[in-house]
Amino acid sequence: MTAVIDVHGLVKTFGDKRVVDDLSLRVGKGQIYGFLGPNGSGKTTTLRMLCGLLTPDAGSGTCLGFDIRRDSAEIKRRTGYMTQKFSLYEDLTIRENLDFVGRVYGLGRLRGRVDAALDRLGLAGRQKQLAGQLSGGWKQRLALAACILHEPDLLLLDEPTAGVDPKARRDFWDQIHTLAGDGLTVLVSTHYMDEAERCHEILYIAYGRLIARGTIAEVIATHDLATWSVEGPGLHLLSAELQKLPGVDTVAAFGSVLHVCGRDAELLEKSIAPYRARADLHWQRTSPSLEDIFIQLMAGLDNNGAPRKRATDESARP
Amino acid sequence: MRLFSFSRFLAILAKEFIQMRRDRLTFGMMMGVPLMQLLLFGYAINTDPKNLPAVAVVAENSNFTRSLLTAMEKTGYIRFVGAPVDEATSDLMLRRGEVQFAVHIPPAFAEDLVRGKTPALLVEADATDPVATGNAVSALQGLDASALIHDLKGPLAGLEKGAAPFEVRLHKRYNAEGITQYNIVPGLMGVVLTMTMVMMTSLAVTRERERGTMENLLAMPVQPAEVMLGKIIPYIAVGYVQVTIIVAAARYLFAVPLQGSLLLLSLAAIIFIAANLAVGFTFSTLSTNQLQAMQMSTFFFLPSLLLSGFMFPFRGMPVWAQVLGEALPLTHFLRVVRGILLKGNGWDDIWPNLWPILAFLAAASILALVRYRRTLD
């Protein structure tokens, strides 16, 4: 496997805050990598360093075979970067935006390319509309069209589906899979667990460090986490009670079900035994979800003295 | 809901103070601009300029001549630069604005004076700026026999009394009627260009940054020079429209005589416009939001207006203010545009004022390119 991204020891500091801390990353061709982690964990900063928007304070490596420090111009030419916030021109029409991007990349047969991009993303009927008048979903389609117009080898997508409805998100992911099928490598940051599950592999970072990676099954298997689900009345009160028990690391509500997780399976089982005896509660041993793992990972870091983050706020329920 | 709640009002008040304190640059500008105005108006501006540079053309060197020239300097209004020169040189110096006055002493001046023939001496004034020359002209015309008091002795003592034994003839060049518009309207071209060009480009990069489009632009393979030129050139076109309007207005509304080549004027204008755009671009790389960019433009525009010689005579200002003025492109452009339009200046005449604008353009462009960030660091 030739590495599309191969970086070692990346460090980026803003002020006295080490946003990315000794991050090493190696990703292969034609795969979709989900880049996960709580807010402020350094996802955006890492993506920006990969495409030359930020200079790393330390560390080195290659992106598409080019040095990330020296050859950022070459990397930019072959990479599509979709920013978190819509960053095309709101006072240009869809077509004008695409024409502009195409000219900046010096693309030949521009008219045909733009037509094709408009068709592929279903934007042809709206090409004369100003980008600023588009709804979130359409803006996101336009942004994607703009960053794949020059047929890049690598796509870096920074929370591309934030604020987009489920239908548009699904369409978007179908697009991403088609592109990856054609050999494009995609690194996409997200907070949505269902999106993480659509990636070939996930990379989880927290406090600027890569703390877990692999396929979803691998990540779940590696972090041997005993998980019980419980259903019944008065779950919110129960949740508070369970949280205090020894061996219970996290308790999270998934609709009308609570997930109770702990690293020490025996201790957990002992702690919840009295509750399992209750007739109104229905307990079941289950496998942890990806979210359980991540919340667990965050909790683990908290114990190591890192500042407490509220990871659950941003993660959507699957 | 009460109509006016004191606590709600206090909440807004407190928030405004916090925001004001956060934006240091804006606060600095609010303090800096009035202070700058105070200092410039207070110290630099003088509508009664003294020691204006003059040159003498002496056809006959006599005691009378020397006494007269000394008496002229003693009025305090003029100061002879260097030794007397010939007619052609004095003409060139006037045309190029190196001197404000040329004093011509005719041949046989002493002889005519002694014979009581009341010889005339000619004072040529560069009257493009009537305000600057007004008082000096009056002072020179007021010269009388007392100027020659040391020379009118013995048999000539009689000339001391009565009317002056010589006549001062004044020739106002370039603006014979002393019409203020002739000076103001061409100058306005430079002022309008400075104001609009700097402001427009100062918003250019700042706007991209504020709207978040800068991140996308930087992620694409564009070079700083491409961004800068691409952003500047549309405004050169806008600047040309302004120049055309002002020249047309000068000609048809204010009947300003257009002496020189309009082609030369447009060449000078393009350099001046580019210099201002480069300044604006530099500001836009320095400021973090559009408000700051506007304030920086004001900070540049104000001294340009006051120290360039547009509003007040350049030669009336103290030396430090003149030095500051010389560093501003508007000062030089005003001389160029007035020179071309009012005096019919050619390439050789305007070059001494054109190269400083070019130098300014080069410096501002380099600064802008150095300041322009290719990354978000």
Contacts between the chains, C-beta under 8 A, distances in Angstrom:
chain1	res1	chain2	res2	distance
A	48	B	376	6.4
A	51	B	219	5.7
A	52	B	219	7.8
A	52	B	375	6.9
A	53	B	215	6.8
A	53	B	218	5.6
A	53	B	219	5.9
A	53	B	375	5.6
A	53	B	376	5.1
A	54	B	375	5.7
A	54	B	376	5.7
A	54	B	377	5.7
A	55	B	375	5.7
A	55	B	377	5.5
A	72	B	374	8.0
A	73	B	221	5.5
A	76	B	219	6.3
A	76	B	220	6.2
A	76	B	221	4.5
A	77	B	221	4.9
A	79	B	219	7.8
A	81	B	216	7.7
A	81	B	219	4.2
A	83	B	212	7.2
A	83	B	215	4.9
A	83	B	216	5.8
A	83	B	219	7.4
A	85	B	212	4.7
A	85	B	215	7.7
A	86	B	212	7.2
A	87	B	211	8.0
A	87	B	212	4.9
A	87	B	213	5.0
A	87	B	214	7.7
A	87	B	215	5.1
A	87	B	216	3.7
A	88	B	213	6.8
A	88	B	216	6.3
A	89	B	213	5.9
A	90	B	211	7.2
A	101	B	220	6.9
A	104	B	220	4.8
A	104	B	221	7.0
A	104	B	222	5.7
A	105	B	220	6.7
A	105	B	221	6.7
A	146	B	216	7.9
